[in-house]
Amino acid sequence: MKLFHHEIKDEKFIISLTQEKAEIDFSTTVELSKILNIGIDQGYKEIYFDFKNLNFIDSSGLGRLIAASKKIKIIIMHCPEDVKKIFHITHLTTLFTFI
Amino acid sequence: MGIQIIKEKSKFELEVNDNLNDLIYIRRVLELWLEKLNISEFKIMIIKLCLEEAINNGIMHAYKNMTGVKKRVNCHVEKTKNKIMITVQDHGNHQWYNEFKFPDPDKYAEKLITKGRGLLLIKRLAQDLRIINNKKKGTLIIIKIQLDEDNILKYL
């Protein structure tokens, strides 16, 4: 089952998670890369992530987001506070925009 | 599936091979075990993350340039009073740690560094992280997570 889903809404490329208590790890990074590339290839300069269902993200997931941020701006919506702490302690809240 | 799991009331042991796609299953089993110990959701997330990063580190780095060797790590998670102790032992090349340097998180975002984040996460999430190299046995990672303290708070 795919973890990520994307849609275009109000001219924004939005990636959301299809599972409750979703977890981004090594096994999902290929899918993550593919879906990011869809947005990049379509010319979007910003990609939105709706992380309201995110329960866990490891360093491989963070690494993919960082790699993507070299090409596009990443905007993260609805990130649970506990998960956001992981971004905080690696100073990634300065790299990505959280709304 | 290339893992073996042994669960007791206060100990959780497993041997993991190089199929990192198994990690999602390991996390789920670990989570169910930790829930029975009445550990908070946030601490469970920290414990899962620390264990996973240590496993990733062993499988991905310890066996470089080694051929004909089965990649595996042995893990032990134990709850004693107010803490969780995690040990992850690889049987590979101990030299990876000699070349490793913790990245500076203040420069992380700026330089867009994409490696070394796993051990940095453990260092910031746990109360104690020790890495012990042994020429013959490989590398042992020891992690202590205090259940009644939040190390992470000082980095927020």
gemmi code that builds the backbone of each chain (N, CA, C; Angstrom):
import gemmi

chains = {
    "A": [
        ("MET", (0.841, -1.201, 0.000), (0.000, 0.000, 0.000), (0.876, 1.251, 0.000)),
        ("LYS", (0.559, 2.194, -0.882), (1.355, 3.410, -0.967), (1.170, 4.248, 0.299)),
        ("LEU", (2.257, 4.851, 0.732), (2.172, 5.705, 1.907), (1.795, 7.130, 1.539)),
        ("PHE", (2.254, 7.580, 0.364), (2.076, 8.986, 0.001), (1.025, 9.146, -1.099)),
        ("HIS", (0.373, 10.287, -1.045), (-0.628, 10.646, -2.053), (-0.405, 12.113, -2.402)),
        ("HIS", (-0.573, 12.465, -3.667), (-0.427, 13.880, -3.963), (-1.656, 14.424, -4.690)),
        ("GLU", (-1.860, 15.716, -4.536), (-2.960, 16.389, -5.224), (-2.539, 17.831, -5.492)),
        ("ILE", (-3.218, 18.413, -6.452), (-3.010, 19.825, -6.725), (-4.246, 20.558, -6.202)),
        ("LYS", (-4.036, 21.457, -5.296), (-5.169, 22.188, -4.705), (-4.778, 23.654, -4.587)),
        ("ASP", (-5.626, 24.516, -5.145), (-5.303, 25.965, -5.126), (-3.909, 26.208, -5.695)),
        ("GLU", (-3.574, 25.494, -6.730), (-2.289, 25.621, -7.430), (-1.100, 25.197, -6.570)),
        ("LYS", (-1.401, 24.460, -5.524), (-0.306, 23.988, -4.656), (-0.149, 22.473, -4.839)),
        ("PHE", (1.091, 22.026, -4.868), (1.371, 20.584, -4.945), (1.465, 20.088, -3.518)),
        ("ILE", (0.491, 19.267, -3.148), (0.410, 18.838, -1.748), (0.577, 17.323, -1.652)),
        ("ILE", (1.515, 16.909, -0.788), (1.730, 15.480, -0.534), (1.169, 15.162, 0.841)),
        ("SER", (0.325, 14.159, 0.906), (-0.223, 13.766, 2.204), (0.049, 12.279, 2.444)),
        ("LEU", (-0.257, 11.850, 3.667), (0.013, 10.463, 4.064), (-1.296, 9.688, 4.088)),
        ("THR", (-1.258, 8.499, 3.515), (-2.504, 7.755, 3.351), (-2.879, 6.921, 4.575)),
        ("GLN", (-1.922, 6.751, 5.483), (-2.199, 5.883, 6.631), (-2.287, 6.706, 7.907)),
        ("GLU", (-3.096, 6.231, 8.840), (-3.063, 6.821, 10.182), (-1.806, 6.312, 10.859)),
        ("LYS", (-1.225, 7.121, 11.725), (0.037, 6.731, 12.398), (1.089, 6.313, 11.353)),
        ("ALA", (1.230, 7.160, 10.335), (2.160, 6.873, 9.247), (3.610, 6.992, 9.716)),
        ("GLU", (4.465, 6.184, 9.108), (5.873, 6.194, 9.484), (6.734, 6.298, 8.233)),
        ("ILE", (7.634, 7.262, 8.229), (8.536, 7.446, 7.099), (9.900, 6.903, 7.517)),
        ("ASP", (10.373, 5.903, 6.783), (11.670, 5.304, 7.109), (12.360, 4.865, 5.824)),
        ("PHE", (13.406, 4.067, 5.995), (14.189, 3.614, 4.850), (13.314, 2.978, 3.773)),
        ("SER", (12.323, 2.185, 4.187), (11.523, 1.442, 3.211), (10.606, 2.332, 2.386)),
        ("THR", (10.383, 3.551, 2.830), (9.453, 4.432, 2.114), (10.177, 5.545, 1.359)),
        ("THR", (11.500, 5.601, 1.457), (12.209, 6.741, 0.860), (12.185, 6.702, -0.666)),
        ("VAL", (12.128, 5.533, -1.261), (12.055, 5.469, -2.723), (10.732, 6.074, -3.206)),
        ("GLU", (9.657, 5.676, -2.531), (8.347, 6.223, -2.893), (8.316, 7.739, -2.661)),
        ("LEU", (8.925, 8.167, -1.562), (8.979, 9.596, -1.253), (9.722, 10.355, -2.349)),
        ("SER", (10.850, 9.808, -2.751), (11.631, 10.453, -3.814), (10.814, 10.567, -5.103)),
        ("LYS", (10.110, 9.489, -5.436), (9.329, 9.482, -6.684), (8.262, 10.552, -6.672)),
        ("ILE", (7.575, 10.660, -5.550), (6.462, 11.608, -5.513), (6.981, 13.047, -5.476)),
        ("LEU", (8.124, 13.248, -4.848), (8.758, 14.576, -4.864), (9.142, 14.938, -6.293)),
        ("ASN", (9.678, 13.963, -7.006), (10.113, 14.211, -8.386), (8.946, 14.550, -9.308)),
        ("ILE", (7.772, 14.032, -8.996), (6.594, 14.398, -9.796), (6.364, 15.897, -9.695)),
        ("GLY", (6.417, 16.401, -8.490), (6.214, 17.833, -8.286), (7.325, 18.660, -8.907)),
        ("ILE", (8.547, 18.208, -8.738), (9.702, 18.938, -9.286), (9.627, 18.960, -10.810)),
        ("ASP", (9.325, 17.809, -11.389), (9.259, 17.712, -12.856), (8.122, 18.550, -13.434)),
        ("GLN", (7.084, 18.762, -12.650), (5.961, 19.590, -13.110), (6.239, 21.069, -12.911)),
        ("GLY", (7.420, 21.383, -12.383), (7.851, 22.773, -12.300), (7.485, 23.505, -11.019)),
        ("TYR", (7.009, 22.782, -10.023), (6.667, 23.448, -8.760), (7.932, 23.856, -8.023)),
        ("LYS", (7.924, 25.079, -7.491), (9.077, 25.566, -6.726), (8.873, 25.349, -5.235)),
        ("GLU", (7.614, 25.071, -4.882), (7.292, 24.767, -3.474), (6.468, 23.486, -3.444)),
        ("ILE", (6.768, 22.641, -2.476), (5.953, 21.428, -2.291), (5.485, 21.405, -0.845)),
        ("TYR", (4.184, 21.169, -0.679), (3.577, 21.139, 0.648), (3.437, 19.694, 1.114)),
        ("PHE", (3.716, 19.496, 2.391), (3.471, 18.196, 3.005), (2.408, 18.364, 4.091)),
        ("ASP", (1.386, 17.537, 4.029), (0.409, 17.505, 5.115), (0.800, 16.330, 6.005)),
        ("PHE", (1.393, 16.649, 7.153), (1.922, 15.609, 8.037), (1.003, 15.308, 9.222)),
        ("LYS", (-0.287, 15.576, 9.081), (-1.135, 15.388, 10.260), (-1.185, 13.933, 10.728)),
        ("ASN", (-0.934, 12.987, 9.847), (-0.948, 11.569, 10.240), (0.434, 11.019, 10.571)),
        ("LEU", (1.450, 11.904, 10.586), (2.808, 11.397, 10.762), (3.092, 11.028, 12.214)),
        ("ASN", (3.537, 9.807, 12.414), (3.802, 9.291, 13.752), (5.292, 9.095, 13.992)),
        ("PHE", (6.068, 9.012, 12.887), (7.487, 8.659, 13.040), (8.217, 9.038, 11.766)),
        ("ILE", (9.415, 9.595, 11.908), (10.277, 9.809, 10.760), (11.706, 9.588, 11.209)),
        ("ASP", (12.471, 8.856, 10.408), (13.857, 8.601, 10.813), (14.812, 9.419, 9.958)),
        ("SER", (16.110, 9.182, 10.161), (17.107, 10.014, 9.499), (17.090, 9.831, 7.984)),
        ("SER", (16.681, 8.660, 7.505), (16.632, 8.481, 6.046), (15.516, 9.330, 5.447)),
        ("GLY", (14.394, 9.418, 6.143), (13.302, 10.281, 5.693), (13.714, 11.744, 5.732)),
        ("LEU", (14.355, 12.147, 6.810), (14.825, 13.523, 6.919), (15.824, 13.825, 5.806)),
        ("GLY", (16.692, 12.852, 5.526), (17.700, 13.042, 4.496), (17.079, 13.268, 3.119)),
        ("ARG", (16.008, 12.569, 2.814), (15.339, 12.762, 1.513), (14.722, 14.144, 1.408)),
        ("LEU", (14.142, 14.586, 2.492), (13.550, 15.931, 2.478), (14.637, 16.988, 2.299)),
        ("ILE", (15.745, 16.789, 2.969), (16.853, 17.738, 2.850), (17.377, 17.765, 1.415)),
        ("ALA", (17.538, 16.578, 0.840), (18.038, 16.502, -0.537), (17.073, 17.230, -1.484)),
        ("ALA", (15.778, 17.049, -1.252), (14.779, 17.713, -2.115), (14.818, 19.226, -1.941)),
        ("SER", (15.163, 19.660, -0.735), (15.149, 21.098, -0.467), (16.256, 21.830, -1.214)),
        ("LYS", (17.148, 21.100, -1.827), (18.168, 21.736, -2.669), (17.529, 22.236, -3.960)),
        ("LYS", (16.372, 21.657, -4.310), (15.713, 22.036, -5.569), (14.425, 22.830, -5.359)),
        ("ILE", (13.738, 22.543, -4.289), (12.441, 23.195, -4.053), (12.330, 23.615, -2.593)),
        ("LYS", (11.377, 24.477, -2.330), (11.093, 24.867, -0.945), (10.086, 23.870, -0.377)),
        ("ILE", (10.358, 23.399, 0.819), (9.456, 22.432, 1.457), (8.680, 23.124, 2.561)),
        ("ILE", (7.366, 22.972, 2.487), (6.476, 23.574, 3.483), (5.700, 22.445, 4.148)),
        ("ILE", (5.789, 22.397, 5.473), (5.181, 21.293, 6.212), (3.978, 21.810, 7.000)),
        ("MET", (2.854, 21.137, 6.788), (1.616, 21.538, 7.470), (1.220, 20.488, 8.494)),
        ("HIS", (0.609, 20.937, 9.568), (-0.038, 20.065, 10.558), (0.884, 19.004, 11.156)),
        ("CYS", (2.155, 19.350, 11.325), (3.073, 18.362, 11.906), (2.783, 18.195, 13.388)),
        ("PRO", (2.573, 16.970, 13.864), (2.345, 16.760, 15.300), (3.524, 17.288, 16.106)),
        ("GLU", (3.249, 17.844, 17.270), (4.298, 18.485, 18.067), (5.427, 17.532, 18.438)),
        ("ASP", (5.103, 16.306, 18.779), (6.156, 15.366, 19.147), (7.098, 15.091, 17.970)),
        ("VAL", (6.547, 14.958, 16.797), (7.374, 14.703, 15.611), (8.163, 15.964, 15.246)),
        ("LYS", (7.550, 17.111, 15.454), (8.243, 18.365, 15.128), (9.498, 18.535, 15.968)),
        ("LYS", (9.495, 17.961, 17.166), (10.687, 18.041, 18.012), (11.886, 17.394, 17.326)),
        ("ILE", (11.645, 16.368, 16.543), (12.744, 15.711, 15.824), (13.352, 16.682, 14.809)),
        ("PHE", (12.517, 17.458, 14.156), (13.023, 18.468, 13.224), (13.776, 19.566, 13.989)),
        ("HIS", (13.279, 19.899, 15.156), (13.908, 20.937, 15.976), (15.332, 20.561, 16.359)),
        ("ILE", (15.499, 19.328, 16.851), (16.806, 18.983, 17.416), (17.867, 18.788, 16.343)),
        ("THR", (17.464, 18.675, 15.094), (18.439, 18.627, 14.007), (18.454, 19.956, 13.245)),
        ("HIS", (17.837, 20.969, 13.846), (17.812, 22.333, 13.297), (17.158, 22.402, 11.927)),
        ("LEU", (16.315, 21.447, 11.623), (15.667, 21.457, 10.319), (14.454, 22.368, 10.282)),
        ("THR", (14.093, 22.895, 11.430), (13.013, 23.888, 11.426), (13.506, 25.203, 10.815)),
        ("THR", (14.815, 25.305, 10.616), (15.335, 26.496, 9.946), (15.394, 26.289, 8.439)),
        ("LEU", (15.307, 25.035, 8.013), (15.409, 24.721, 6.592), (14.029, 24.594, 5.943)),
        ("PHE", (13.106, 24.001, 6.686), (11.755, 23.838, 6.151), (10.828, 24.867, 6.798)),
        ("THR", (9.751, 25.167, 6.111), (8.756, 26.072, 6.684), (7.633, 25.255, 7.296)),
        ("PHE", (7.286, 25.596, 8.529), (6.206, 24.881, 9.224), (5.026, 25.825, 9.373)),
        ("ILE", (3.854, 25.368, 8.939), (2.649, 26.207, 9.090), (1.536, 25.399, 9.726)),
    ],
    "B": [
        ("MET", (11.360, -13.645, 6.712), (11.798, -12.381, 7.309), (13.055, -12.644, 8.136)),
        ("GLY", (14.089, -11.841, 7.953), (15.378, -12.153, 8.572), (15.568, -11.584, 9.947)),
        ("ILE", (14.607, -11.769, 10.820), (14.796, -11.297, 12.187), (14.319, -12.357, 13.156)),
        ("GLN", (14.935, -12.354, 14.321), (14.457, -13.233, 15.388), (14.201, -12.348, 16.588)),
        ("ILE", (13.063, -12.513, 17.183), (12.710, -11.654, 18.306), (12.413, -12.506, 19.522)),
        ("ILE", (12.995, -12.094, 20.639), (12.687, -12.759, 21.906), (12.167, -11.695, 22.859)),
        ("LYS", (10.999, -11.921, 23.401), (10.428, -10.942, 24.321), (10.252, -11.552, 25.702)),
        ("GLU", (10.680, -10.803, 26.700), (10.339, -11.182, 28.070), (9.715, -9.947, 28.682)),
        ("LYS", (9.338, -10.033, 29.919), (8.625, -8.912, 30.521), (9.437, -7.614, 30.442)),
        ("SER", (10.736, -7.700, 30.795), (11.516, -6.461, 30.813), (12.639, -6.440, 29.795)),
        ("LYS", (12.724, -7.453, 28.938), (13.798, -7.487, 27.943), (13.236, -7.805, 26.564)),
        ("PHE", (13.887, -7.228, 25.591), (13.480, -7.438, 24.204), (14.765, -7.627, 23.432)),
        ("GLU", (14.911, -8.794, 22.797), (16.147, -9.051, 22.059), (15.815, -9.403, 20.627)),
        ("LEU", (16.661, -8.958, 19.732), (16.458, -9.379, 18.355), (17.760, -9.385, 17.582)),
        ("GLU", (17.766, -10.202, 16.564), (18.865, -10.202, 15.612), (18.272, -9.766, 14.279)),
        ("VAL", (18.910, -8.797, 13.663), (18.387, -8.216, 12.429), (19.391, -8.436, 11.310)),
        ("ASN", (18.904, -8.813, 10.143), (19.818, -8.938, 9.001), (19.748, -7.665, 8.169)),
        ("ASP", (20.247, -7.731, 6.945), (20.411, -6.489, 6.195), (19.172, -6.043, 5.422)),
        ("ASN", (18.024, -6.664, 5.700), (16.814, -6.211, 5.027), (16.152, -5.112, 5.865)),
        ("LEU", (16.491, -3.856, 5.535), (15.992, -2.747, 6.348), (14.490, -2.524, 6.160)),
        ("ASN", (13.911, -3.195, 5.192), (12.457, -3.121, 5.048), (11.736, -3.830, 6.199)),
        ("ASP", (12.479, -4.606, 6.971), (11.881, -5.280, 8.131), (11.689, -4.333, 9.304)),
        ("LEU", (12.292, -3.152, 9.225), (12.275, -2.258, 10.393), (10.866, -1.862, 10.805)),
        ("ILE", (9.975, -1.739, 9.853), (8.612, -1.332, 10.204), (7.967, -2.397, 11.082)),
        ("TYR", (8.262, -3.638, 10.811), (7.719, -4.737, 11.624), (8.345, -4.723, 13.013)),
        ("ILE", (9.672, -4.507, 13.040), (10.376, -4.455, 14.333), (9.825, -3.330, 15.196)),
        ("ARG", (9.607, -2.174, 14.589), (9.086, -1.035, 15.359), (7.723, -1.361, 15.949)),
        ("ARG", (6.902, -2.020, 15.197), (5.546, -2.319, 15.652), (5.587, -3.285, 16.835)),
        ("VAL", (6.423, -4.315, 16.720), (6.529, -5.291, 17.817), (7.114, -4.618, 19.056)),
        ("LEU", (8.125, -3.777, 18.851), (8.738, -3.060, 19.972), (7.718, -2.143, 20.637)),
        ("GLU", (6.932, -1.474, 19.820), (5.934, -0.544, 20.341), (4.915, -1.264, 21.216)),
        ("LEU", (4.453, -2.424, 20.753), (3.471, -3.188, 21.528), (4.078, -3.637, 22.856)),
        ("TRP", (5.346, -4.008, 22.832), (6.022, -4.428, 24.064), (6.173, -3.249, 25.027)),
        ("LEU", (6.544, -2.092, 24.500), (6.738, -0.907, 25.347), (5.411, -0.410, 25.921)),
        ("GLU", (4.341, -0.533, 25.155), (3.030, -0.097, 25.653), (2.628, -0.889, 26.885)),
        ("LYS", (2.990, -2.168, 26.886), (2.663, -3.007, 28.058), (3.455, -2.572, 29.291)),
        ("LEU", (4.541, -1.861, 29.087), (5.349, -1.368, 30.209), (4.887, 0.017, 30.642)),
        ("ASN", (3.774, 0.476, 30.056), (3.191, 1.778, 30.410), (4.142, 2.949, 30.175)),
        ("ILE", (4.840, 2.899, 29.084), (5.741, 3.988, 28.712), (4.963, 4.938, 27.807)),
        ("SER", (5.217, 6.238, 27.964), (4.435, 7.235, 27.234), (4.683, 7.131, 25.721)),
        ("GLU", (3.736, 7.642, 24.964), (3.850, 7.604, 23.495), (5.097, 8.320, 23.004)),
        ("PHE", (5.385, 9.456, 23.625), (6.544, 10.226, 23.185), (7.836, 9.455, 23.452)),
        ("LYS", (7.937, 8.855, 24.614), (9.132, 8.063, 24.926), (9.233, 6.835, 24.019)),
        ("ILE", (8.102, 6.262, 23.697), (8.114, 5.115, 22.780), (8.680, 5.547, 21.430)),
        ("MET", (8.289, 6.724, 20.972), (8.808, 7.218, 19.695), (10.332, 7.390, 19.777)),
        ("ILE", (10.805, 7.928, 20.881), (12.246, 8.133, 21.061), (12.982, 6.792, 21.073)),
        ("ILE", (12.447, 5.835, 21.801), (13.107, 4.524, 21.898), (13.151, 3.856, 20.529)),
        ("LYS", (12.031, 3.898, 19.815), (11.978, 3.306, 18.465), (13.009, 3.959, 17.561)),
        ("LEU", (13.090, 5.267, 17.640), (13.994, 5.995, 16.755), (15.451, 5.685, 17.079)),
        ("CYS", (15.776, 5.672, 18.353), (17.163, 5.370, 18.756), (17.568, 3.961, 18.309)),
        ("LEU", (16.698, 3.003, 18.535), (17.021, 1.632, 18.137), (17.183, 1.554, 16.630)),
        ("GLU", (16.261, 2.146, 15.918), (16.306, 2.072, 14.460), (17.566, 2.712, 13.902)),
        ("GLU", (17.927, 3.882, 14.433), (19.115, 4.567, 13.917), (20.374, 3.750, 14.202)),
        ("ALA", (20.409, 3.104, 15.358), (21.584, 2.287, 15.686), (21.648, 1.055, 14.761)),
        ("ILE", (20.516, 0.472, 14.477), (20.481, -0.675, 13.560), (20.912, -0.234, 12.161)),
        ("ASN", (20.319, 0.862, 11.696), (20.678, 1.399, 10.374), (22.189, 1.598, 10.279)),
        ("ASN", (22.736, 2.182, 11.344), (24.160, 2.493, 11.362), (24.994, 1.231, 11.221)),
        ("GLY", (24.634, 0.201, 11.982), (25.380, -1.049, 11.937), (25.300, -1.707, 10.567)),
        ("ILE", (24.105, -1.797, 10.031), (23.921, -2.503, 8.761), (24.550, -1.720, 7.608)),
        ("MET", (24.399, -0.400, 7.628), (24.813, 0.384, 6.459), (26.303, 0.735, 6.475)),
        ("HIS", (26.918, 0.805, 7.642), (28.300, 1.289, 7.681), (29.327, 0.264, 8.123)),
        ("ALA", (28.907, -0.670, 8.940), (29.893, -1.536, 9.566), (30.455, -2.608, 8.644)),
        ("TYR", (29.800, -2.871, 7.544), (30.220, -3.990, 6.701), (30.770, -3.543, 5.350)),
        ("LYS", (31.116, -2.276, 5.282), (31.668, -1.793, 4.006), (32.984, -2.499, 3.719)),
        ("ASN", (33.199, -2.782, 2.465), (34.440, -3.442, 2.019), (34.636, -4.830, 2.606)),
        ("MET", (33.575, -5.416, 3.112), (33.676, -6.791, 3.610), (32.855, -7.681, 2.692)),
        ("THR", (33.491, -8.697, 2.137), (32.751, -9.581, 1.241), (32.553, -10.935, 1.901)),
        ("GLY", (31.500, -11.593, 1.500), (31.223, -12.925, 2.027), (30.852, -12.938, 3.498)),
        ("VAL", (30.454, -11.807, 4.008), (30.101, -11.728, 5.428), (28.609, -11.456, 5.557)),
        ("LYS", (27.966, -12.175, 6.430), (26.529, -11.952, 6.638), (26.350, -10.675, 7.480)),
        ("LYS", (25.626, -9.738, 6.928), (25.384, -8.490, 7.659), (24.300, -8.737, 8.701)),
        ("ARG", (24.625, -8.445, 9.944), (23.609, -8.617, 10.977), (23.986, -7.780, 12.183)),
        ("VAL", (22.998, -7.420, 12.947), (23.242, -6.768, 14.225), (22.402, -7.474, 15.295)),
        ("ASN", (22.947, -7.526, 16.497), (22.220, -8.095, 17.625), (21.814, -6.962, 18.554)),
        ("CYS", (20.543, -6.937, 18.889), (20.013, -5.817, 19.669), (19.396, -6.325, 20.967)),
        ("HIS", (19.510, -5.463, 21.962), (18.958, -5.799, 23.271), (18.340, -4.541, 23.834)),
        ("VAL", (17.095, -4.629, 24.242), (16.404, -3.482, 24.850), (15.914, -3.948, 26.215)),
        ("GLU", (16.275, -3.211, 27.243), (15.888, -3.643, 28.587), (15.400, -2.465, 29.416)),
        ("LYS", (14.348, -2.693, 30.158), (13.845, -1.655, 31.057), (14.285, -2.000, 32.472)),
        ("THR", (14.948, -1.035, 33.103), (15.303, -1.213, 34.502), (14.883, 0.055, 35.235)),
        ("LYS", (14.055, -0.079, 36.206), (13.547, 1.054, 36.999), (13.076, 2.200, 36.098)),
        ("ASN", (13.818, 3.294, 36.052), (13.362, 4.451, 35.277), (14.105, 4.661, 33.982)),
        ("LYS", (14.719, 3.624, 33.460), (15.419, 3.843, 32.200), (15.302, 2.645, 31.264)),
        ("ILE", (15.577, 2.962, 30.015), (15.648, 1.934, 28.973), (17.097, 1.896, 28.490)),
        ("MET", (17.667, 0.712, 28.452), (19.017, 0.541, 27.907), (18.903, -0.214, 26.593)),
        ("ILE", (19.548, 0.336, 25.595), (19.557, -0.299, 24.274), (21.012, -0.601, 23.919)),
        ("THR", (21.262, -1.815, 23.453), (22.588, -2.118, 22.920), (22.408, -2.703, 21.526)),
        ("VAL", (23.287, -2.266, 20.639), (23.261, -2.785, 19.266), (24.692, -3.159, 18.897)),
        ("GLN", (24.892, -4.423, 18.629), (26.230, -4.933, 18.324), (26.293, -5.384, 16.872)),
        ("ASP", (27.223, -4.777, 16.119), (27.457, -5.324, 14.774), (28.694, -6.197, 14.830)),
        ("HIS", (28.946, -6.902, 13.762), (30.094, -7.820, 13.731), (30.969, -7.490, 12.532)),
        ("GLY", (31.002, -6.201, 12.217), (31.679, -5.797, 10.998), (32.987, -5.086, 11.251)),
        ("ASN", (33.243, -4.169, 10.362), (34.501, -3.432, 10.370), (34.397, -2.287, 11.371)),
        ("HIS", (35.208, -2.345, 12.410), (35.112, -1.334, 13.460), (35.623, 0.017, 13.005)),
        ("GLN", (36.296, 0.078, 11.867), (37.002, 1.302, 11.504), (36.098, 2.435, 11.062)),
        ("TRP", (34.809, 2.138, 10.768), (33.937, 3.210, 10.297), (33.872, 4.324, 11.311)),
        ("TYR", (33.930, 3.967, 12.613), (33.783, 5.004, 13.621), (35.019, 5.890, 13.714)),
        ("ASN", (36.173, 5.325, 13.372), (37.389, 6.144, 13.395), (37.303, 7.276, 12.377)),
        ("GLU", (36.511, 7.058, 11.330), (36.402, 8.076, 10.289), (35.177, 8.967, 10.510)),
        ("PHE", (34.429, 8.674, 11.531), (33.156, 9.382, 11.716), (33.340, 10.608, 12.596)),
        ("LYS", (32.591, 11.640, 12.259), (32.593, 12.842, 13.089), (31.146, 13.301, 13.207)),
        ("PHE", (30.703, 13.583, 14.405), (29.334, 14.079, 14.566), (29.189, 15.395, 13.818)),
        ("PRO", (28.198, 15.486, 12.945), (28.010, 16.749, 12.240), (27.517, 17.830, 13.209)),
        ("ASP", (27.855, 19.043, 12.917), (27.422, 20.171, 13.743), (26.008, 20.546, 13.301)),
        ("PRO", (25.019, 20.359, 14.161), (23.657, 20.641, 13.722), (23.423, 22.109, 13.377)),
        ("ASP", (24.243, 22.977, 13.937), (24.085, 24.390, 13.597), (24.472, 24.659, 12.149)),
        ("LYS", (25.254, 23.761, 11.587), (25.657, 23.957, 10.201), (24.930, 23.006, 9.264)),
        ("TYR", (24.133, 22.162, 9.846), (23.414, 21.147, 9.094), (22.592, 21.722, 7.986)),
        ("ALA", (21.662, 22.556, 8.391), (20.710, 23.095, 7.437), (21.452, 23.947, 6.409)),
        ("GLU", (22.431, 24.671, 6.891), (23.173, 25.581, 6.017), (23.932, 24.828, 4.942)),
        ("LYS", (24.573, 23.755, 5.343), (25.383, 23.039, 4.366), (24.623, 21.890, 3.723)),
        ("LEU", (23.399, 21.696, 4.157), (22.549, 20.645, 3.592), (23.245, 19.280, 3.630)),
        ("ILE", (23.824, 19.017, 4.777), (24.492, 17.731, 4.951), (23.442, 16.633, 5.054)),
        ("THR", (23.657, 15.537, 4.365), (22.651, 14.489, 4.403), (23.144, 13.212, 5.072)),
        ("LYS", (24.321, 13.242, 5.663), (24.817, 12.032, 6.328), (25.172, 12.323, 7.780)),
        ("GLY", (25.126, 11.268, 8.573), (25.532, 11.408, 9.971), (24.415, 11.818, 10.887)),
        ("ARG", (23.234, 11.974, 10.300), (22.126, 12.473, 11.113), (21.639, 11.440, 12.121)),
        ("GLY", (21.759, 10.182, 11.773), (21.234, 9.122, 12.638), (21.862, 9.137, 14.017)),
        ("LEU", (23.187, 9.145, 14.081), (23.864, 9.145, 15.381), (23.649, 10.468, 16.104)),
        ("LEU", (23.541, 11.542, 15.338), (23.254, 12.827, 15.976), (21.894, 12.785, 16.649)),
        ("LEU", (20.924, 12.182, 15.994), (19.590, 12.055, 16.591), (19.673, 11.298, 17.910)),
        ("ILE", (20.389, 10.186, 17.896), (20.493, 9.401, 19.129), (21.146, 10.243, 20.215)),
        ("LYS", (22.194, 10.946, 19.846), (22.933, 11.735, 20.827), (22.038, 12.783, 21.492)),
        ("ARG", (21.108, 13.307, 20.726), (20.247, 14.348, 21.262), (18.989, 13.816, 21.938)),
        ("LEU", (18.578, 12.630, 21.550), (17.359, 12.062, 22.121), (17.627, 11.338, 23.438)),
        ("ALA", (18.804, 10.749, 23.553), (19.099, 9.889, 24.701), (19.917, 10.634, 25.749)),
        ("GLN", (19.904, 10.094, 26.959), (20.717, 10.695, 28.018), (22.186, 10.334, 27.828)),
        ("ASP", (22.446, 9.184, 27.235), (23.833, 8.760, 27.083), (23.982, 7.914, 25.817)),
        ("LEU", (25.033, 8.149, 25.080), (25.351, 7.340, 23.902), (26.828, 6.987, 23.967)),
        ("ARG", (27.104, 5.713, 23.925), (28.515, 5.275, 23.899), (28.726, 4.361, 22.707)),
        ("ILE", (29.874, 4.509, 22.087), (30.212, 3.674, 20.935), (31.556, 3.024, 21.238)),
        ("ILE", (31.540, 1.713, 21.288), (32.747, 0.975, 21.669), (33.203, 0.129, 20.496)),
        ("ASN", (34.430, 0.398, 20.064), (34.986, -0.345, 18.936), (35.848, -1.485, 19.406)),
        ("ASN", (35.755, -2.580, 18.711), (36.607, -3.707, 19.017), (37.054, -4.319, 17.688)),
        ("LYS", (38.353, -4.455, 17.531), (38.895, -4.941, 16.253), (38.317, -6.287, 15.869)),
        ("LYS", (38.115, -7.126, 16.860), (37.664, -8.489, 16.557), (36.148, -8.617, 16.558)),
        ("LYS", (35.503, -7.841, 17.417), (34.061, -8.072, 17.591), (33.184, -7.086, 16.829)),
        ("GLY", (33.762, -5.997, 16.339), (32.932, -5.002, 15.679), (32.627, -3.836, 16.605)),
        ("THR", (31.471, -3.215, 16.398), (31.141, -2.016, 17.165), (29.898, -2.241, 18.008)),
        ("LEU", (29.966, -1.764, 19.218), (28.825, -1.856, 20.135), (28.323, -0.443, 20.416)),
        ("ILE", (27.042, -0.238, 20.192), (26.431, 1.054, 20.521), (25.563, 0.853, 21.753)),
        ("ILE", (25.779, 1.689, 22.759), (25.006, 1.589, 24.004), (24.253, 2.902, 24.206)),
        ("ILE", (22.962, 2.786, 24.402), (22.114, 3.976, 24.513), (21.321, 3.897, 25.810)),
        ("LYS", (21.333, 4.995, 26.546), (20.523, 5.051, 27.768), (19.456, 6.123, 27.606)),
        ("ILE", (18.217, 5.737, 27.822), (17.106, 6.685, 27.740), (16.406, 6.713, 29.093)),
        ("GLN", (16.482, 7.868, 29.736), (15.851, 8.026, 31.042), (14.364, 8.273, 30.821)),
        ("LEU", (13.535, 7.527, 31.522), (12.097, 7.655, 31.304), (11.495, 8.855, 32.032)),
        ("ASP", (12.206, 9.339, 33.061), (11.650, 10.456, 33.832), (12.347, 11.780, 33.523)),
        ("GLU", (13.116, 11.811, 32.423), (13.756, 13.060, 32.003), (13.582, 13.203, 30.503)),
        ("ASP", (13.694, 14.430, 30.041), (13.634, 14.647, 28.607), (14.885, 15.376, 28.142)),
        ("ASN", (15.854, 14.624, 27.677), (17.099, 15.222, 27.187), (16.834, 16.179, 26.042)),
        ("ILE", (15.816, 15.855, 25.294), (15.508, 16.593, 24.079), (15.155, 18.053, 24.383)),
        ("LEU", (14.653, 18.307, 25.588), (14.161, 19.655, 25.906), (15.258, 20.711, 25.801)),
        ("LYS", (16.473, 20.338, 26.121), (17.523, 21.359, 26.106), (17.904, 21.781, 24.686)),
        ("TYR", (17.430, 21.031, 23.682), (17.740, 21.383, 22.302), (16.588, 22.104, 21.605)),
        ("LEU", (15.481, 22.291, 22.338), (14.320, 22.910, 21.698), (14.324, 24.434, 21.845)),
    ],
}
model = gemmi.Model(1)
for chain_id, residues in chains.items():
    chain = gemmi.Chain(chain_id)
    for i, (resn, *xyz) in enumerate(residues, 1):
        res = gemmi.Residue()
        res.name, res.seqid = resn, gemmi.SeqId(i, " ")
        for name, pos in zip(("N", "CA", "C"), xyz):
            atom = gemmi.Atom()
            atom.name, atom.element = name, gemmi.Element(name[0])
            atom.pos, atom.b_iso = gemmi.Position(*pos), 0.0
            res.add_atom(atom)
        chain.add_residue(res)
    model.add_chain(chain)
structure = gemmi.Structure()
structure.add_model(model)
structure.setup_entities()
